[in-house]
């Protein structure tokens, strides 16, 4: 039975690291998203204002061009979909970690064994269906942060 407690505890930590990795990745993407979305809107507005004011010569054209490039980059990289999937996976891994944590409190060996098997199958399905995967350095940073937090306990 203690083997299944150890497995559940280990899987909980894996899921916490995964959730943390998606949080880190989202925090990295946020500034780029702001530059691409807000930057495109601001540049377009400034270009439009310059055209309406009949000022700036060719500057409005350049601003509109840069704005269009920002918009194309954001659209082609599917940034909104990627970030939505990352937010979904962060929540899913957090919830899965909570399920493993609840399972650690189980005293009945059959319940514990079956619970670990069910959650492992669910975790495998989650991983297989994931459409957004952060780079490896994000997972390494998340693991380091979690190890440091666990060492302080």
C-alpha positions as CSV (number, residue, x, y, z in Angstrom):
1,X,0.0,0.0,0.0
2,X,2.8,2.4,0.8
3,X,4.1,1.9,-2.8
4,X,0.8,3.3,-4.1
5,X,1.0,6.2,-1.6
6,X,4.5,7.0,-2.9
7,X,3.3,6.8,-6.5
8,X,0.4,9.1,-5.8
9,X,2.7,11.6,-4.0
10,X,5.2,11.4,-6.8
11,X,2.5,12.0,-9.5
12,X,1.2,14.9,-7.4
13,X,4.6,16.6,-7.5
14,X,4.9,15.9,-11.3
15,X,1.6,17.6,-11.9
16,X,2.5,20.5,-9.7
17,X,5.7,21.0,-11.7
18,X,3.8,20.8,-14.9
19,X,1.3,23.4,-13.7
20,X,4.1,25.7,-12.6
21,X,5.8,25.3,-16.0
22,X,2.7,26.4,-17.8
23,X,2.4,29.4,-15.4
24,X,6.0,30.4,-16.1
25,X,5.5,30.0,-19.9
26,X,2.4,32.2,-19.7
27,X,4.3,34.9,-17.8
28,X,7.0,34.8,-20.6
29,X,4.4,35.0,-23.3
30,X,2.4,37.9,-21.7
31,X,4.8,40.7,-22.6
32,X,5.1,39.5,-26.2
33,X,1.3,39.3,-26.5
34,X,1.0,42.9,-25.2
35,X,3.6,44.2,-27.7
36,X,1.9,42.4,-30.6
37,X,-1.7,43.2,-29.8
38,X,-1.5,46.5,-28.0
39,X,1.4,47.7,-30.2
40,X,-0.5,46.9,-33.4
41,X,-3.6,48.8,-32.1
42,X,-1.6,51.9,-31.0
43,X,0.5,52.0,-34.2
44,X,-2.7,51.8,-36.2
45,X,-4.3,54.6,-34.2
46,X,-1.3,56.8,-34.5
47,X,-1.1,56.2,-38.2
48,X,-4.8,57.0,-38.7
49,X,-4.5,60.1,-36.6
50,X,-1.5,61.3,-38.7
51,X,-3.4,60.7,-41.9
52,X,-6.4,62.5,-40.7
53,X,-4.3,65.4,-39.6
54,X,-2.5,65.4,-42.9
55,X,0.8,65.3,-41.1
56,X,3.8,63.0,-41.0
57,X,4.5,62.4,-44.7
58,X,5.2,58.7,-45.2
59,X,5.3,58.0,-41.4
60,X,1.7,56.8,-41.2
61,X,2.4,54.3,-44.0
62,X,5.3,52.9,-42.0
63,X,3.3,52.8,-38.8
64,X,0.5,51.0,-40.6
65,X,3.0,48.5,-42.1
66,X,4.5,47.7,-38.7
67,X,1.1,47.4,-37.2
68,X,0.1,44.9,-39.9
69,X,3.3,42.9,-39.4
70,X,2.5,42.7,-35.6
71,X,-1.0,41.5,-36.4
72,X,0.2,38.9,-38.9
73,X,2.8,37.5,-36.5
74,X,0.2,37.3,-33.7
75,X,-2.3,35.6,-36.0
76,X,0.1,33.2,-37.7
77,X,1.6,32.0,-34.4
78,X,-1.9,31.4,-33.2
79,X,-1.0,33.2,-30.0
80,X,-4.5,33.4,-28.5
81,X,-5.2,29.7,-29.0
82,X,-1.8,28.7,-27.7
83,X,-2.2,30.8,-24.5
84,X,-5.7,29.6,-24.0
85,X,-4.5,26.0,-24.2
86,X,-1.6,26.8,-21.8
87,X,-4.1,28.2,-19.3
88,X,-6.3,25.2,-19.7
89,X,-3.4,22.8,-19.1
90,X,-2.2,24.8,-16.1
91,X,-5.6,24.3,-14.5
92,X,-5.9,20.7,-15.6
93,X,-2.5,19.8,-14.0
94,X,-3.4,21.7,-10.8
95,X,-6.7,19.8,-10.6
96,X,-4.9,16.5,-11.3
97,X,-2.3,17.2,-8.6
98,X,-5.2,17.9,-6.2
99,X,-6.8,14.5,-7.1
100,X,-3.5,12.7,-6.4
101,X,-3.2,14.6,-3.1
102,X,-6.7,13.4,-2.1
103,X,-5.7,9.9,-3.0
104,X,-2.7,10.1,-0.7
105,X,-5.2,10.2,2.2
106,X,-6.9,7.0,1.2
107,X,-6.5,4.1,3.7
108,X,-8.2,1.4,1.8
109,X,-5.6,-0.5,-0.4
110,X,-8.0,-1.4,-3.2
111,X,-9.3,2.2,-3.4
112,X,-5.8,3.5,-3.4
113,X,-4.6,1.1,-6.1
114,X,-7.6,1.7,-8.3
115,X,-7.4,5.4,-7.8
116,X,-3.8,5.6,-8.9
117,X,-4.6,3.5,-12.0
118,X,-7.5,5.8,-12.9
119,X,-5.6,9.0,-12.3
120,X,-2.6,7.6,-14.3
121,X,-4.9,6.9,-17.2
122,X,-6.4,10.3,-17.0
123,X,-2.9,11.9,-16.8
124,X,-1.8,9.9,-19.9
125,X,-4.9,11.1,-21.8
126,X,-4.2,14.7,-20.7
127,X,-0.6,14.5,-21.9
128,X,-1.6,12.9,-25.2
129,X,-4.2,15.6,-25.9
130,X,-2.0,18.6,-25.0
131,X,-1.7,20.9,-27.9
132,X,0.7,23.4,-26.3
133,X,4.0,22.4,-24.9
134,X,6.4,25.0,-23.5
135,X,10.1,24.7,-24.2
136,X,12.3,22.4,-22.0
137,X,13.9,25.2,-20.1
138,X,10.5,26.2,-18.7
139,X,10.1,22.7,-17.2
140,X,13.6,22.8,-15.8
141,X,13.0,26.1,-14.2
142,X,9.7,24.9,-12.7
143,X,11.3,21.8,-11.3
144,X,14.1,23.9,-9.7
145,X,11.6,26.3,-8.2
146,X,9.5,23.4,-6.8
147,X,12.5,21.6,-5.4
148,X,13.6,24.9,-3.7
149,X,10.1,25.4,-2.2
150,X,10.0,21.8,-0.9
151,X,13.5,22.1,0.6
152,X,12.2,25.1,2.6
153,X,9.4,23.1,4.2
